[in-house]
Structures are given as structure tokens and as C-alpha cells.
């Protein structure tokens, strides 16, 4: 194996591509949604229901995935997850009814992706200690690039070759990368809970440690608000541009994602680089940065929802993306700063479960409200959630983070 210093960056590269495909596979559905809707004669509520069930299945499975990630090989959990959801994505292209879309898209793809998150982030965190925020930030860029490219490519394939082929193409690429990971990805050697000692870690302990840590609980509430807004945005914004500004599907898919994720890319790199430096003197800075990001982004959500001029819509997208990146760069760094290492995957699973349970409601709520208040108003109202979450993070920064951080780093924590 390569030296630790060089291999940890190869691990980042392998997980970067896997996360790229993870987010691309999710976004395909949102981009070709108008084509699926027309082809299968679906209603807005049915479309919202498919997205909601996807997130509910993900939320139900992810705490189990987190617990498994604290016991068994994270390399194999991540790899099998990539292969499973990629095959499910290909089979989504065969769906001809709402029921089949729910089975292939919502259940199979959502369930497969659930096992990726906790093991993926924890494995990356194991390899990166002093470079954790930077590594997490670089890793997060795959999310942005995956959504931008998939938005354009899936839209182009959908318009020229049919929406089913978009699922076939991205699913096949995922299978190839999964095979590469079988041979190149390695588990981090060192102290961790393994199959030989799994009796020391119980499933419920991931819940206990998170709910007994105020910082982690605040992070989970804020993460839930983040996901609620993001899932609503990702699901309905391509349709918003397609319907309100008469864009082609490929243009709507591209423009709805490009400005947001370009500026998120810039923001997450800056946040990752400078947060790692700032926390040396004050670890609680990790809690302050997301608060600033959410409060900064909130007005831009209103701008992108209510503007009738596309230039201002794009400015709204850009500000929204830059602000949310400050949260993205610190999410798992905060969690792993206040949770003992042996429970990090389990706690990640619990946080993801709660976040996506809440976030799953967004597509169906916006789908239900769409005929009454329109997507413009519905999207704008999402800003309220981020304002409240930003204020909550300020409370965590002022009163809780340093206490929880000191408990972990002085080995005072008890389950």
C-alpha cells in the first residue's frame, strides 16, 4: 500500500467520485421529472410522493447503516452500497408505473444510498485528522459538481434520447466505479470497533450519545432544516425554471444547479481551509461558521423565488449556494468533534435519519401547495427555516460547543 500521507488523498479521491455519483443519481430524477410526468401521466402530488418516500426510506435505513459502519468493514459497506444503488438506478429506467418508480427509485435506490453516508464520512474522517475540514470540504465539492453535470447531462440525454436512458447511463458508470473501489479502497488500520468487539457497541448507543450531547442535538436540528430546504430546492427548482421561464429541459437542469453549486464550491473550499486554521485558537468557530452561512443565505432564497428577472434569480441561486457551503464544510467536523470515535458512524446515521425524515416532507408539501400559491412563493417561504436554524447555531456557539468538545478530548464522556 502507498504511504499513509499519500494514500489518504487517494481515499479522498475514491470517495469523491462515489459521492459524485451518489448525488448525480439523485438529481437525475429531478431534472427529467417533466418528461416522466408527461410520459406516465403523473400529478404534482404523485411526483412529490415519490421524492418523499425516497427520503423516508433513506431515513429509516440510515441509522442501521450507521450502526453497521461502527462494526464491520467500512470499505465493503461503501463499495456494496455504490454497486447496489447503481443497479437500482439502471432499473429505474425500466419503470412504467408510479408503483414501479416507488419500488426502484424510492425504495431500492434510497435504501442502497442509505448505507453509503455514515461509513463514507467516517472512513474519510479516520484518514484525515489535522486536515479534516479541508478533506470534508473537498469531498463536498463532488456533491456540487455531481449535481451541476448531472443536471445538464441528464437533461440533454432526456431530451434527445429519452428519460430512461439517463438512468441507464449514470447507473452503468456507478457499477464501473464500484468495481474499481473493490480493488483500491482500504479500511483504515488502527483503533476502532471491529466485529471482534462489536458486543461493546449497542444499536441504541448511537441515539443516546447524540441526544445527550447538546451540540450534536443542535447540529441535528440545524441539519434537518438544511435538508428540508435543499430537498425542496433540488426537487422543484428545475421545474420552476422550466414552467416559469419557458426554458428547455437541459437549460433548466443546468441553470437551476450551476450558479448555486459553483458558488457553493467556492464557499466550501474557503470555509474548509480557513476553519481548520481558526479552530486552533477557538474550536467553537466550527459552530459559528454554519450560523453565518444560513443567515447569509436566507435573503437569497427569497430573491431566487420572487424575482421575475432571470439575472436576479441567478444571483439568488449564487448567494444561496455560497451561504449553504459554510454549513456543508463543517457538518461532520462538528459532529466528530463532540462524539467519541467508536460511536461516530452510529451518530452520523441517527443525524441523517432525523434530517432526511424531516427533509422528506418538503417535496410533497411544495407539490401540494404548488396549485394554490405557486412555486415562487413556496420556495421563498423556505428562507424562514434557515433563519431559525441559524439563530439556533448561535446559541450552540455561545453556550454548548466548548463544553461538549472538552468532554470528548478529556475522555469524560459516558454513555
C-alpha positions as CSV (number, residue, x, y, z in Angstrom):
1,X,0.0,0.0,0.0
2,X,1.2,3.6,-0.6
3,X,2.4,5.6,2.4
4,X,-0.3,6.9,4.7
5,X,0.2,10.5,3.7
6,X,-0.3,9.8,0.0
7,X,-2.9,7.1,0.4
8,X,-5.3,9.2,2.5
9,X,-5.7,11.5,-0.6
10,X,-6.4,8.5,-2.8
11,X,-9.1,7.6,-0.4
12,X,-10.5,11.1,-0.7
13,X,-10.4,10.7,-4.5
14,X,-12.2,7.4,-4.5
15,X,-14.9,8.6,-2.1
16,X,-15.1,11.9,-4.1
17,X,-16.1,10.0,-7.2
18,X,-18.5,7.8,-5.3
19,X,-20.2,10.8,-3.7
20,X,-20.3,12.5,-7.1
21,X,-22.3,9.5,-8.5
22,X,-24.4,9.4,-5.4
23,X,-25.6,13.0,-5.9
24,X,-25.8,12.7,-9.7
25,X,-28.1,9.6,-9.4
26,X,-30.4,11.5,-7.0
27,X,-30.6,14.6,-9.3
28,X,-31.4,12.7,-12.5
29,X,-35.0,12.2,-11.4
30,X,-35.5,15.9,-10.6
31,X,-34.1,17.0,-13.9
32,X,-36.1,14.6,-16.2
33,X,-39.2,15.0,-13.9
34,X,-41.3,16.9,-16.5
35,X,-40.6,14.1,-19.1
36,X,-41.5,11.3,-16.6
37,X,-44.6,13.3,-15.5
38,X,-45.8,13.6,-19.1
39,X,-44.9,10.1,-20.2
40,X,-46.6,8.4,-17.2
41,X,-49.4,11.0,-16.7
42,X,-48.4,11.8,-13.1
43,X,-49.7,14.5,-10.9
44,X,-47.6,17.0,-8.9
45,X,-48.6,15.2,-5.7
46,X,-47.6,11.8,-7.1
47,X,-44.2,13.3,-8.1
48,X,-43.8,14.8,-4.6
49,X,-44.8,11.5,-3.1
50,X,-42.0,9.6,-5.0
51,X,-39.4,12.0,-3.7
52,X,-40.8,11.9,-0.2
53,X,-40.8,8.1,0.0
54,X,-37.2,8.1,-1.3
55,X,-36.1,10.3,1.6
56,X,-38.3,8.4,4.2
57,X,-36.7,5.0,3.1
58,X,-33.3,6.6,3.3
59,X,-34.1,8.0,6.8
60,X,-35.4,4.6,8.0
61,X,-32.4,2.7,6.9
62,X,-29.5,5.1,7.7
63,X,-29.4,4.5,11.5
64,X,-29.0,0.8,10.8
65,X,-26.3,1.7,8.3
66,X,-24.5,3.9,10.9
67,X,-24.5,1.1,13.4
68,X,-23.2,-1.4,10.9
69,X,-20.5,1.0,9.9
70,X,-19.2,1.0,13.5
71,X,-18.9,-2.8,13.5
72,X,-18.0,-4.1,10.0
73,X,-15.7,-3.1,7.2
74,X,-16.4,0.4,6.0
75,X,-14.7,-0.3,2.7
76,X,-17.1,-3.0,1.9
77,X,-20.2,-1.2,3.2
78,X,-19.3,1.8,0.9
79,X,-18.5,-0.4,-2.1
80,X,-21.5,-2.6,-1.9
81,X,-23.7,0.5,-1.4
82,X,-22.4,2.1,-4.6
83,X,-23.0,-1.1,-6.6
84,X,-26.5,-1.6,-5.2
85,X,-27.8,1.9,-5.8
86,X,-26.2,2.0,-9.3
87,X,-28.0,-1.2,-10.3
88,X,-31.3,0.2,-8.8
89,X,-30.7,3.4,-10.8
90,X,-30.5,1.4,-14.1
91,X,-33.7,-0.5,-13.2
92,X,-35.5,2.8,-12.5
93,X,-35.2,3.4,-16.3
94,X,-37.5,0.4,-16.8
95,X,-40.3,1.7,-14.6
96,X,-43.6,2.2,-16.3
97,X,-45.9,3.0,-13.4
98,X,-45.9,5.0,-10.2
99,X,-45.6,1.8,-8.2
100,X,-42.5,0.7,-10.1
101,X,-40.9,4.1,-9.7
102,X,-41.5,3.9,-6.0
103,X,-40.0,0.4,-5.8
104,X,-36.9,1.2,-7.9
105,X,-36.4,4.8,-7.2
106,X,-37.7,5.4,-3.7
107,X,-37.1,2.0,-2.0
108,X,-34.2,0.3,-3.8
109,X,-32.1,3.4,-4.7
110,X,-33.0,5.2,-1.4
111,X,-32.2,2.1,0.7
112,X,-28.9,1.5,-1.2
113,X,-27.7,5.1,-0.7
114,X,-28.5,5.0,3.0
115,X,-25.6,2.7,3.7
116,X,-23.2,4.9,1.9
117,X,-23.3,8.1,4.0
118,X,-22.2,7.1,7.6
119,X,-19.4,4.7,6.5
120,X,-18.2,7.1,3.8
121,X,-17.9,10.1,6.1
122,X,-16.4,8.1,9.0
123,X,-13.8,6.4,6.8
124,X,-12.8,9.8,5.4
125,X,-12.5,11.2,8.9
126,X,-10.4,8.4,10.0
127,X,-7.8,9.1,7.3
128,X,-7.9,12.8,7.9
129,X,-7.3,14.2,11.3
130,X,-5.5,17.5,11.1
131,X,-6.8,18.0,7.5
132,X,-10.4,17.1,8.4
133,X,-12.3,20.3,7.4
134,X,-10.2,20.6,4.2
135,X,-10.8,17.0,3.3
136,X,-14.5,17.2,4.1
137,X,-14.8,20.4,2.0
138,X,-13.0,18.9,-1.0
139,X,-15.2,15.8,-0.7
140,X,-18.3,18.1,-0.6
141,X,-17.3,19.6,-3.9
142,X,-18.3,16.3,-5.6
143,X,-21.8,17.0,-4.4
144,X,-21.9,20.3,-6.3
145,X,-20.1,19.1,-9.4
146,X,-22.3,16.0,-9.5
147,X,-25.5,18.0,-9.4
148,X,-24.3,20.5,-12.0
149,X,-23.1,18.0,-14.5
150,X,-25.9,15.5,-14.0
151,X,-28.4,18.4,-14.3
152,X,-27.1,19.2,-17.8
153,X,-26.2,15.7,-19.0
154,X,-29.4,14.1,-17.8
155,X,-31.4,16.9,-19.3
156,X,-29.6,16.5,-22.6
157,X,-30.0,12.7,-22.7
158,X,-33.6,13.0,-21.7
159,X,-34.4,15.5,-24.4
160,X,-32.6,13.7,-27.2
161,X,-32.7,10.0,-26.2
162,X,-35.5,9.7,-23.6
163,X,-35.5,10.0,-19.9
164,X,-35.0,6.2,-19.4
165,X,-31.5,6.4,-21.0
166,X,-30.4,8.9,-18.4
167,X,-30.9,6.4,-15.7
168,X,-29.1,3.6,-17.7
169,X,-26.0,5.8,-18.3
170,X,-25.4,7.0,-14.8
171,X,-26.2,3.6,-13.3
172,X,-23.7,1.9,-15.5
173,X,-20.9,4.4,-14.6
174,X,-21.6,3.7,-10.9
175,X,-21.2,-0.1,-11.4
176,X,-17.8,0.5,-13.0
177,X,-16.6,2.7,-10.1
178,X,-17.9,0.2,-7.6
179,X,-15.6,-2.4,-9.2
180,X,-12.7,0.0,-9.0
181,X,-13.3,0.5,-5.3
182,X,-13.2,-3.2,-4.7
183,X,-9.5,-3.2,-5.6
184,X,-8.4,0.2,-4.5
185,X,-10.3,1.2,-1.3
186,X,-8.8,0.0,2.1
187,X,-10.1,0.2,5.6
188,X,-8.1,2.4,8.0
189,X,-6.0,0.3,10.3
190,X,-5.8,1.3,13.9
191,X,-8.0,1.6,17.0
192,X,-11.7,1.1,16.2
193,X,-14.6,-1.1,17.0
194,X,-14.5,-4.3,14.9
195,X,-16.5,-7.5,14.6
196,X,-14.4,-9.0,17.4
197,X,-15.5,-6.3,19.8
198,X,-19.0,-5.4,18.5
199,X,-20.7,-6.5,21.6
200,X,-19.3,-3.4,23.3
201,X,-21.3,-1.2,21.0
202,X,-25.1,-1.5,21.0
203,X,-27.5,-0.1,18.4
204,X,-29.2,2.3,20.8
205,X,-25.9,3.9,21.9
206,X,-25.7,6.0,18.8
207,X,-29.1,7.6,19.8
208,X,-28.0,8.0,23.4
209,X,-24.7,9.7,22.7
210,X,-26.3,12.1,20.2
211,X,-29.3,13.1,22.4
212,X,-27.0,13.5,25.4
213,X,-24.7,15.9,23.6
214,X,-26.3,19.3,23.3
215,X,-24.1,20.4,20.4
216,X,-24.8,17.3,18.4
217,X,-28.6,17.8,19.1
218,X,-28.4,21.4,17.9
219,X,-26.5,20.2,14.8
220,X,-29.1,17.6,14.1
221,X,-32.0,20.2,14.3
222,X,-30.0,22.5,12.0
223,X,-29.1,19.7,9.6
224,X,-32.8,18.8,9.4
225,X,-33.6,22.4,8.4
226,X,-30.8,22.4,5.9
227,X,-32.1,19.1,4.3
228,X,-35.7,20.3,4.2
229,X,-34.8,23.4,2.2
230,X,-32.3,21.6,0.0
231,X,-34.6,18.7,-0.9
232,X,-37.4,21.1,-1.8
233,X,-35.0,23.2,-3.9
234,X,-33.4,20.2,-5.7
235,X,-36.8,18.6,-6.4
236,X,-38.7,21.6,-7.7
237,X,-36.3,24.2,-9.0
238,X,-35.7,22.7,-12.4
239,X,-39.5,22.5,-12.9
240,X,-39.7,26.1,-11.6
241,X,-37.4,27.4,-14.4
242,X,-39.0,25.1,-17.0
243,X,-42.5,26.3,-16.2
244,X,-42.0,29.9,-15.2
245,X,-39.3,30.9,-17.7
246,X,-40.1,28.6,-20.6
247,X,-36.6,27.0,-20.6
248,X,-35.8,23.8,-22.3
249,X,-35.2,20.8,-20.0
250,X,-31.4,20.8,-20.4
251,X,-31.2,24.6,-19.8
252,X,-33.5,24.4,-16.8
253,X,-31.5,21.4,-15.4
254,X,-28.2,23.3,-15.9
255,X,-29.1,26.8,-14.8
256,X,-31.1,25.6,-11.7
257,X,-28.0,23.9,-10.4
258,X,-25.0,25.7,-11.9
259,X,-24.9,29.1,-10.1
260,X,-25.8,27.6,-6.7
261,X,-23.2,24.9,-6.8
262,X,-20.5,26.9,-8.4
263,X,-20.6,29.4,-5.6
264,X,-21.0,26.5,-3.1
265,X,-17.8,25.0,-4.5
266,X,-16.0,28.3,-3.9
267,X,-17.6,28.7,-0.4
268,X,-16.9,25.2,0.8
269,X,-13.2,25.4,-0.2
270,X,-12.7,28.7,1.6
271,X,-14.6,27.6,4.6
272,X,-12.7,24.3,4.9
273,X,-9.3,25.9,4.5
274,X,-9.8,28.8,7.0
275,X,-12.0,27.0,9.5
276,X,-9.2,24.5,10.1
277,X,-6.9,27.4,10.9
278,X,-9.3,29.4,13.1
279,X,-10.4,26.4,15.3
280,X,-6.8,26.1,16.6
281,X,-7.5,29.0,18.9
282,X,-11.2,28.5,19.4
283,X,-12.8,25.2,18.4
284,X,-16.3,26.7,18.7
285,X,-15.7,28.6,15.5
286,X,-16.9,25.4,13.7
287,X,-20.4,26.2,15.2
288,X,-20.3,29.9,14.3
289,X,-19.5,29.4,10.6
290,X,-22.7,27.5,9.7
291,X,-24.8,30.0,11.6
292,X,-23.3,32.8,9.5
293,X,-23.9,30.8,6.3
294,X,-27.6,30.1,7.0
295,X,-28.4,33.7,8.0
296,X,-26.5,35.0,4.9
297,X,-28.3,32.6,2.5
298,X,-31.8,33.3,3.7
299,X,-32.5,36.6,1.8
300,X,-31.1,35.0,-1.4
301,X,-33.8,32.2,-1.1
302,X,-36.4,34.9,-1.2
303,X,-34.7,36.6,-4.1
304,X,-34.5,33.4,-6.2
305,X,-38.1,32.6,-5.5
306,X,-39.7,36.0,-6.1
307,X,-37.6,37.6,-8.9
308,X,-39.2,37.8,-12.3
309,X,-35.8,38.7,-13.9
310,X,-33.6,35.7,-14.6
311,X,-30.4,37.7,-13.7
312,X,-31.7,38.2,-10.1
313,X,-32.9,34.6,-9.9
314,X,-29.3,33.5,-10.7
315,X,-27.9,35.9,-8.1
316,X,-30.3,34.4,-5.6
317,X,-29.0,30.9,-6.6
318,X,-25.4,32.1,-6.1
319,X,-25.9,33.6,-2.7
320,X,-27.9,30.7,-1.6
321,X,-25.1,28.3,-2.6
322,X,-22.3,30.3,-1.1
323,X,-24.1,30.5,2.3
324,X,-25.1,26.8,2.5
325,X,-21.4,25.9,1.8
326,X,-20.4,27.3,5.1
327,X,-22.7,24.7,6.7
328,X,-21.6,21.9,4.5
329,X,-17.9,22.4,5.3
330,X,-18.4,21.9,9.0
331,X,-21.3,19.4,9.4
332,X,-19.4,16.3,10.1
333,X,-16.4,18.1,11.5
334,X,-18.7,19.4,14.3
335,X,-20.3,16.0,14.9
336,X,-16.9,14.2,15.1
337,X,-15.5,16.9,17.4
338,X,-18.1,16.1,20.1
339,X,-18.8,12.4,19.5
340,X,-16.4,9.6,20.6
341,X,-14.8,7.9,17.7
342,X,-16.3,4.5,18.4
343,X,-19.8,6.0,18.0
344,X,-19.2,8.3,15.1
345,X,-20.8,6.2,12.4
346,X,-23.8,5.4,14.5
347,X,-24.3,9.0,15.5
348,X,-24.0,10.0,11.8
349,X,-26.7,7.5,11.0
350,X,-29.0,9.0,13.6
351,X,-28.4,12.5,12.4
352,X,-29.1,11.5,8.8
353,X,-32.2,9.6,9.8
354,X,-33.7,12.7,11.5
355,X,-32.5,15.1,8.9
356,X,-34.0,13.2,6.0
357,X,-37.2,12.3,7.8
358,X,-37.8,16.0,8.1
359,X,-36.5,16.8,4.7
360,X,-38.6,14.1,3.1
361,X,-41.7,16.2,3.7
362,X,-40.5,19.1,1.6
363,X,-41.2,17.8,-1.9
364,X,-44.8,16.7,-1.1
365,X,-45.6,19.9,0.8
366,X,-44.4,22.1,-2.1
367,X,-46.2,19.8,-4.6
368,X,-49.4,20.2,-2.6
369,X,-49.0,24.0,-2.3
370,X,-48.0,24.5,-5.9
371,X,-51.5,24.8,-7.3
372,X,-52.5,27.3,-4.6
373,X,-49.5,29.6,-4.0
374,X,-47.1,28.6,-6.8
375,X,-43.5,27.5,-6.7
376,X,-42.3,31.1,-6.4
377,X,-43.9,31.7,-3.0
378,X,-43.3,28.1,-1.8
379,X,-39.6,28.4,-2.5
380,X,-39.4,31.8,-0.9
381,X,-41.0,30.6,2.3
382,X,-38.2,28.1,2.8
383,X,-36.0,31.1,3.9
384,X,-37.8,31.2,7.3
385,X,-36.4,27.8,8.2
386,X,-32.8,28.8,7.7
387,X,-33.2,31.9,9.7
388,X,-34.4,29.9,12.7
389,X,-31.7,27.3,12.3
390,X,-29.0,30.0,12.0
391,X,-30.2,31.6,15.3
392,X,-30.1,28.1,17.0
393,X,-26.5,27.6,15.9
394,X,-25.6,30.9,17.5
395,X,-27.0,29.5,20.8
396,X,-24.8,26.4,20.3
397,X,-21.8,28.5,19.6
398,X,-22.2,30.6,22.7
399,X,-23.3,28.0,25.3
400,X,-22.6,24.4,24.4
401,X,-19.9,23.6,21.9
402,X,-16.8,24.2,24.0
403,X,-18.3,22.2,26.9
404,X,-19.0,19.2,24.7
405,X,-15.7,19.4,22.9
406,X,-13.7,19.5,26.2
407,X,-15.6,16.4,27.5
408,X,-14.6,14.4,24.5
409,X,-11.0,15.5,24.4
410,X,-10.5,15.0,28.2
411,X,-12.2,11.5,28.0
412,X,-15.0,12.5,30.3
413,X,-17.9,11.3,28.1
414,X,-20.1,8.4,29.3
415,X,-22.8,6.6,27.5
